[in-house]
Amino acid sequence: MANLLTTEDLLWKFHITRKTLHNHIAKGELPPPLRIGRRRYWLESTIEAVIATRMPVLNTLPGGSDE
């Protein structure tokens, strides 16, 4: 089964607010969430792909995927 990330997970991962998250989604910088009931989820693999392709500088920071 695929790992799902919640809104709270993304806020923590990117160190951003809900408003900033919604702005990134509206601009197409992040994919829209999957909705299950009233909750919103993102596939972890999709978010990792976004980081790798659209935000390569994050991979060079401490804790990035290069380590």
C-alpha positions in Angstrom: 0.0 0.0 0.0 1.2 3.5 -0.8 2.2 5.8 1.9 -0.1 8.8 2.3 0.9 12.2 3.6 -1.6 14.4 5.4 -1.8 18.2 5.2 0.0 18.4 8.5 2.8 16.2 7.1 3.3 18.6 4.2 3.3 21.6 6.5 6.0 20.0 8.6 8.0 18.7 5.6 8.1 22.1 3.8 8.0 24.3 7.0 5.1 26.3 5.6 1.6 27.5 6.7 -1.7 26.2 5.4 -2.2 29.4 3.3 1.2 28.9 1.6 0.4 25.2 0.9 -2.9 26.2 -0.7 -1.1 28.9 -2.7 1.4 26.3 -4.0 -1.5 24.0 -5.0 -3.4 26.9 -6.7 -0.2 27.8 -8.7 0.3 24.2 -9.8 3.6 23.9 -7.9 2.2 21.1 -5.8 -0.4 18.5 -7.0 -3.9 18.7 -5.6 -4.7 16.3 -2.8 -6.6 13.0 -2.9 -9.8 13.3 -0.9 -10.9 10.5 1.3 -14.0 11.6 3.2 -13.3 15.1 4.5 -9.5 14.5 4.7 -6.9 15.3 2.2 -3.9 13.2 1.4 -1.0 13.1 -1.0 1.0 10.1 -2.2 4.4 10.2 -0.7 6.0 9.1 -3.9 4.3 12.0 -5.8 5.6 14.6 -3.3 9.1 13.1 -3.4 9.0 13.3 -7.2 8.0 17.0 -6.9 10.9 17.6 -4.6 13.3 15.8 -6.9 12.2 17.6 -10.1 10.9 21.0 -9.1 12.9 21.7 -6.0 16.4 20.2 -6.5 18.0 22.5 -4.0 16.1 20.7 -1.2 18.0 17.5 -2.0 21.3 19.3 -1.2 20.3 20.5 2.2 21.0 18.6 5.4 18.4 15.8 5.7 17.8 15.9 1.9 17.6 12.7 -0.1 21.3 12.8 -1.0 22.2 11.6 2.6 
